[in-house]
Amino acid sequence: MYLVHARFRIEPPAEVPVALRELARRSLKADDGVEHLSVHPHPPHQFTLGFYLLSDSLREAEDHTRRVCARLLADARWLPPARLLSVGVPLVAPALLGDWPGTPSR
C-alpha cells in the first residue's frame, strides 16, 4: 500500500470548503482503488488529499492518483475550482527509491 499526497491550490476568491472531507470522500468511485482518503485543509487557499491505495509500484500509485485527481477537478460537484500543484509520496527513504527518475546516483 502506498500513501500518495496530492496538493491543490484553490483559485481565489474560492476558499477551502468546510465540508471538504465529505466532498472528497463522496467523489471517489469503487474502481478508484482507494483504500482510505485523508484530507488536510490548509486555509485559505490550499489543501492536500492523501490517497492510500494498493499498487504494484510507486510510479503506478502516483500515476493513478494523478488520473483520479484530474477526474475530480473536471467534475465541479466535488472540489472547488483548483489546480493540482503536485503528486508524490510525502516521505521516502533514499534506499527505497532505487532507479527512480531524478534520483541522484550514489
Secondary structure, DSSP 4 states (H G I P E B T S, - for coil): -EEEEEEEEEPTT----TTHHHHHHHH--GGG-EEEEEEEEETTTEEEEEEEE--SSHHHHHHHHHHHHHHHHHSTTTS-SEEEEEEE-S---HHHHTT-TTPPP-
